[in-house]
Amino acid sequence: MRVAIAALTAMVAFAANSVLARLALGSGEINAMSYTGWRLLAGAVVLAALLGMPGQRGPRAAKGVGGSWWGAGCLLGYALAFSIAYVMLGAASGAIILFASVQIGMLAWAVLQGDRPGWLEWSGIGVAFAAFVGLVLPGAVAPPALGSGLMLLAGLCWAGYSLLGKGSQAPLQDTAGNFIRCLPAAVLLLILGLPQAVTATGVGYAVVSGGLASGLGYAVWYAVLPRLPGSSPASIQLSVPAIAAAGGVVFLGEHMSGRLLTCSAGIICGLALALYASNRRKA
C-alpha cells in the first residue's frame, strides 16, 4: 500500500510540473531559460537540505554525492527541452506527448536489451504510434511542430533518467547528486535569461516546481522504482497525462479538443495494451 501511495504521489508531482510550467511560461511570467535555471537550483537546494538532515547520509556519503553525470545530463536535457516546449504547448497536449515518448523510449531500450515483444505488444505499440502521429500531424488544432519535437526529446531524456533510476539503492542521495551536478548549467541558464523579463510570480512557479514537484517528486520516484516489477514504471506513468489534463482544465481553463481527447485515448490504450501483454508474457 505504501508503494502505491508513493507512486501516486510521484505521478501527481509529475503532472504538477506540467501545470506549473504552463502557468509560468504560457503567460509570459518568465522565459524558458530562467525557468529551467530556477527549477534546477531550487531542486538542488531542497534536496541538499534534506540530505543534511540527521539519518539521511548513508554509507555513500563518504564517497561524495550520489547520482551520476549520465543522470544529470538526462535531467538537464529533459528540464530545458520541457521548458521551451511549454512556451508553445498546452498542459494536456504537452503531457501526453511527453509521456508517450517516455514509454516509447523505455520500450525501445527493452528491445535493444534483448526483449522480444509478441504480436499483441506490437499491436498495442502500433495503435499508440498511429494515435501519436494523428495528434501531431499538421492541422488547425495540432500542437506546434517545434514544441512537439522538443517535448519528444524531453520524454526520451526522462526515459533515460527513469532507466538509470531502476538500479538506485540510495534514491535521495542519487536525486540530490543529479541536481547538484546540474548547478553550473543552472547558473549559466539564469545568466542567459537575464536580458528577458522575469516576474516574481514566474520565479515562484519555478521554485515550487523545482523544490517540491521535481526535487521531492523525483526522490519519491527513485525510491519507488526498484520496488516496481517489469514494465510497471512505464504503465504507472500513463496516468500522468490524465492528471495533467484535469489540472489544465481547472487551473488554466484549457479546452480539450476532440482531436486531443481521441488521440490521447488511443495513445494511452495502445501503450496499456502493450504493457499488459508484456507483463503477461514475462509472468
N, C-alpha and C positions, 0 to 999 in steps of 0.2 A: 504493500500500500504506500509506503514512504517513497519508493522508487517512482510509482505512478504520480504521486503528488509533485515530486521534484521534477519529473519530466513535463508535467502540465505547467508548472511554474516557469520552466525554461521556454516553453512554447509561447506563453503569454509575453514573456520578455522579448522574444524574437519579434512577435507581432507588434509590440510596443515600439520597437526600433523603427519599423516602417511608418507607423503613425506619427511618431515624434519627428522623424526626418521630413516627412511631408508637411507637417505643421511649420517647421522652421524654414525649409528650403522652398516649398511651394509658395509661401507668402513673401519671400524675399527678405526675411528677417536676418539671414546670414548667407554667406556664399559657401559653396561645397568644400573648398579647401579649409576654410576656418572651422566649419562644422566638423570635418574629419579630425582636424588637429585637436580641437577642444574635446571631442568624444574620446580620442585615444588618451589624451592627457588625463581626463577625469577618470577613465577606467584604470589607468596605471596608479594614480594616487589612491583611489579607493582600495584597490587590491593590495597595494604595498602596505597600507594602513592595517588591513585585515591580516596580512602576513606577519605583521609585527606584534599581533596580539599574543598573549601567553598561550602556549599549547598549539600554536599554528605552525611553528617552524619545525619541520620534520628532519630526518637524517640527512636529506639532500641539502639542507641549508648551509652546511659547512662547505659544500662544493659550489655554492653560488645559487643564483635563481634557477628556477626550473624552466620548462618550455624549451624552445629551440628556435634557431634562425629561420628554419623552414616554416614553423608555426607562425612566427612573427611576420614573415613575408606573405603568407596566406591571409593573415589578419589584416595587414595593411592594404593588400590588393583588394580584398573584399570591402573594407571600410571606405576606401577612396572611390572605387567604382560605384558602390552603393549610393554614396552621397551625390555624385554627379548625376547618376541616373534619376534620382528622386527630385531633381530640379525639373524633370520633364514628365515623370510618370506619376499616376495616382497611387495611393497606398495599396489598393487591391490589386491592380494590374502589376505593380512592381513586385508585390509579394508572390503572386502566382508565377511570374517569370523567374524570380529568384529561386524559389524552392523547387520548381520543375527542373531547373538546371542543376540544383544540388543533387536531386535524385538521379538525373542523367549522369552526372559526374561520378557518383558513388557506384551506380550500376556498371558504368564503363570500367571503372577500376576493378570491380569484382571479376569482370570478363577477362581483363588483362592479367589478373592473378590466377587464371585458370578455371574460373567458374563457367559452366556451360548451361545457359538458360534453356528451358524446354519451350515447346511451341506456345504454351499458354502464357509464359512470361514474355515471349517475343510479341505475342498478340497484344498484351497489355501495353508494352512499350510502344508498339505501333500506333495504338489508339491515342496514347498520350502525346506522341510526337506529332500525329496528324492534328490533334486539337491545338497543340502549341503553335504549329505553323499557321493554323486558322486564326489564332489570336494575333499573331504579329504580322500577318500579310497586310500590305498597304490597303487602306480603306478609310472611310470617313471617321470611324471610331477606333481605328487601330492605334496602339501605343506608338509613339515616335520610334523610328528605327534605331537611332543612336542611343536613346535611353534603354531600349530593349537589349541592344547589344552589350551595353555596359552592365546591365543587370545580369545578363547571362554570364559575363566574366566574373561578376561578384559571386554568383552562385557556384561557379566552378572553384573559385578560391575558398568559399565556405565548405565545399565538399572536401577539399584538401585538408582544411582545418579540422573538420569532423573526423576524417580518417586518421589523422595524426593523434587525435584525442582518444581513439579507441584503446591505445596502449598506456594511457595515463594512470600512474599509480599515486600521483600527488596533484589532484586537479587544481587546487587553489594556487599552489606554487607554479604549476605549469601555465595557468592562465595569467597569473601576475607576471611571470617571466616573459611571456609573449608580448604583453602590453608594454612592459618596461623596455624591451628591445625596440619597440616602435617609437619611443620617445624622441630620438633625433629626427625622425621623419615627421613627427607631430609638430615639433618646433619649426621645422622648415615650412610645413604647410601653413602654420599660423603666420609666419613672416610673409609668405607668398600671398596670403589672403588679406594682408593689411591695407592695400590700396582700395579695397572694396568695402562697402558699407556693412557694418555688423551692429546689431542691436543687442541689448541686454537680454531680451526675450529669446533671440536666436541662440545666444550663448547658453542660456538656461536650458533650452531644449537639448542642446548638445551635451551639456554636463549631465543631465538626467539620463540621457541615452547612454552615455559612456560609463557613468558611475554605477547606475542601477541596472538598466536593461541590458547593457553589454557586459560590464565587468562582473557583476554578481550573477547575471543570467548565464554567461559563458562558464563561470566557475561551477555553477549548478549543473550545466550541461556536461562538462568534462567529468564531473563526479558521477553522473548517471550513465554515461556512455559505456564504461566497462561492464556495467550490470545489465545491459540490454543485449539480448541474443540476436545473432544473424543480422538480418536487414531491418530489424525493429527501429533503429535510429532513423532510417530513411522513411519508414512508414509513419512514425510519430510526427515527423516534420510536415507531413501532408496537412496537418490541422492548422498550420500557421496562416496560410492564405485566407482561410475562413475567418479566423480570429481577426486578422488584419483588415479584411473587408468589413467586418462588423464595426471595427474601430474607425474605419474611414467614413462609414455612414454616420456614426454617432458623433464623432469629434470633428470631422471635416466636411460633413454634408455632401459627401460624394454620391454620385448616382451610378448604380450598377447597370450597365447596358446589357441588352440581351446577348450580344456577342461575347462579352466578358463572362457572363454567367454560364453560357453554353460551353464555351471553350474551357473555362475553369473546371466545370464539372467533368468534361472529357479528360482533361489532364489528370485530375485527382483520381477519377475512376480507373483510368488506364494504368496509372502507377500503382494504385492499390491492388489491382488485379495481378500485376507483375510481381509485387512484393508478396502477395498471398501465395501465388504459385511457387515463388522461390522458397518461402518458409515451408510449404508442404513438401517440396522436393527434398529439402535438407533434413526434414524431421525423421 
